[in-house]
Amino acid sequence: MKARVIVTLKNGVLDPQGKAIEGALGGLGFNDIDSVRQGKVFDVEVAGTDKDAAKAELEQMCEKLLANTVIENYAIEIA
Amino acid sequence: MKTAVIVFPGSNRDRDMFHALELITGARPQSVWHTESTLPDVDLVVVPGGFSYGDYLRSGAIAARSPILKDLVAKADSGVSVLGVCNGFQILTEAGLLPGALMRNAGLNFVCKEVLMETVNNATRFSSKFEKGQVWRCPVAHHDGNYFADAETLKQIEDNGQVIFRYANGTNPNGSINDIAGIMNSKGNVLGMMPHPENLVESLNGGLDGRILFESLVEQAA
């Protein structure tokens, strides 16, 4: 089973890297941008076929390691 | 004062810390590899600077899940002094021993320079030999030192006097909130700081300002 974990910065947390990317895109002529926030994507191959069990396990992975919940949110997608 | 330094793959300020601790305490610190399960019986455990695990995932994130951390948390709970410097500070926040998080420097650049620190709380075991409000010199060398905590946590640590050191006189090198350079836990036995006091402990370093922190600990442990 293929799962995708998306980790993003919480609202209100300053993202200097996103800001720099935003500036660089503006410099390339992409002027219709309100803002850019940078995040991370993890593609995880999960053994087994039980989607609910996999989701529960992935949540634990996010809470314990993949995300720092002080500053980041996470979302889990299972194909 | 008996001390130990935890070493991770990618630690690179551990030797500086050994040297400073030996110089100031007169005894060689014990080195503890991250895969060990118990720390020796000491007064101070230091988590040194460096780039544990190459800063993969988030600075300090992987090291904070090392086997030795379980005993570090237990030792911290029992009141042993714990000092995390630079990557050590990042590891302590990732491990939940300190509130908040260290994010990418606001200016995006790695900063390696000297800053000024103000000791805003000298009623702690880490700062008792400073004057309150004392401004002192300290080197920094980091990419992810931008301290962040949500508004509620920030109010809590400010109200509790958990902020011990702030960057002074406009020398904040990383955009950290409230100019925070070093914070302790609510119990007062765990300190994390981005600057490197171990790098300003003898005249060869060009100053002795960093000694005051270690001398405070020595005095408390005596």
Interface residues (C-beta under 8 A of the other chain):
Chain A: G12 V13 L14 P16 Q17 A20 K64 L65 L66 N68 V70 I71
Chain B: L57 R58 A61 R65 T93 E94 P99 G100 A101 M103 R104 N105 A106 G107 L108 N146 F148 A149 D150 G175
